[in-house]
Amino acid sequence: MRFLVAGVGAVGGFLAARLADGGHEVAVLARANRAAELRKHGLRVTSATADRTFWPGVVTASEVGPGYDAVLLAVKSGALGAVMDDIAPAVTPSTSVVPFLNGMSHVERLTARFGPAVLGGVLRVVTQLGDDGAIRVLAPAFEAEVGELDGTASERVRRLAAAFRDAGADVTVPADIVGAMWAKWVGIASIGAVTSLMRAPAGEIAAVPGGERFARSVLAEAAAVAAAAGHPVPDGQLQGVARSLTSPGSPATSSLSRDLVAGRPTEVEAVLGDLAGRARATGVAVPLIELATLALRVHNHRLAEAVTR
């Protein structure tokens, strides 16, 4: 298959490298500075066992055109509007648009723009973009879920699933991809709220009196929102999140808390703000999630103010 990957950060760069390694034709869409870096140094991926450099095609927004089987989106939520404009020339009636973004609000925006081209997607990887531009693989997990938003079976989903398997992913095609996306949202929102408020990995929080109770309370709030929205998370998946939050020594953190500690803007609105808004709309009380949302909004506001001074 021929892929265009929009967003060449920790997630998108990893995807591009693995798909290319699986024998597929891959181009990456990047801003001018990142594009120049990739053309000069390649796409570098490092792990505990190997350091490799890949040479995907590199295009900037002005160079995007048709001819792709699928466009994969792996950008921060704040960049979605610009990226939709950038990828528009690539989206033809035969192109699938597969978002791997946090939260759910992007689905409405993408389907309003690209209609039935949009599929549902869930991705679980543990990667980080280094200051040197290299993508560091922090854990071997590589899991993907893809599906039609209306739950129907389709040939394009079958082909995408096969391509991700070629790339080494553990792939599932769930009957309810929207439910799967909600389940991931509950997990990342819970871990994000807990570790951001406490500014510590989950295991350190669970190790102190009240820490486990606090973590379970946040998870219960997030799960209640999903249930009220008509997408209850299966007990087995909730138990898995609970283990990540409460197991002794658990290293679980979140991109929210990592960005917070590093002094970078966070995706608070996509991960927590939208969830809190849906809670209010359905009458679900989420005081801890509201508190985490407020804390991260203050952090983002402080960074924005510093830029304007």
DAVENBEL-V796763 format. One line per field, one symbol per residue. ss: DSSP state (2 for helix, 1 for strand, 0 for the rest). A space follows every 50 residues. Layout:
ss: ???
//
This chain:
ss: 01111100022222222222200011111002222222222011110000 11110011102220000001111000222222222222220000011110 00002222222222222111111111111000001111111111111000 00002222222222220001110000222222222222222222222200 02222200002222222222222222220000002222222222220000 00002222222200000222222222222222000022222222222222 222222220
//
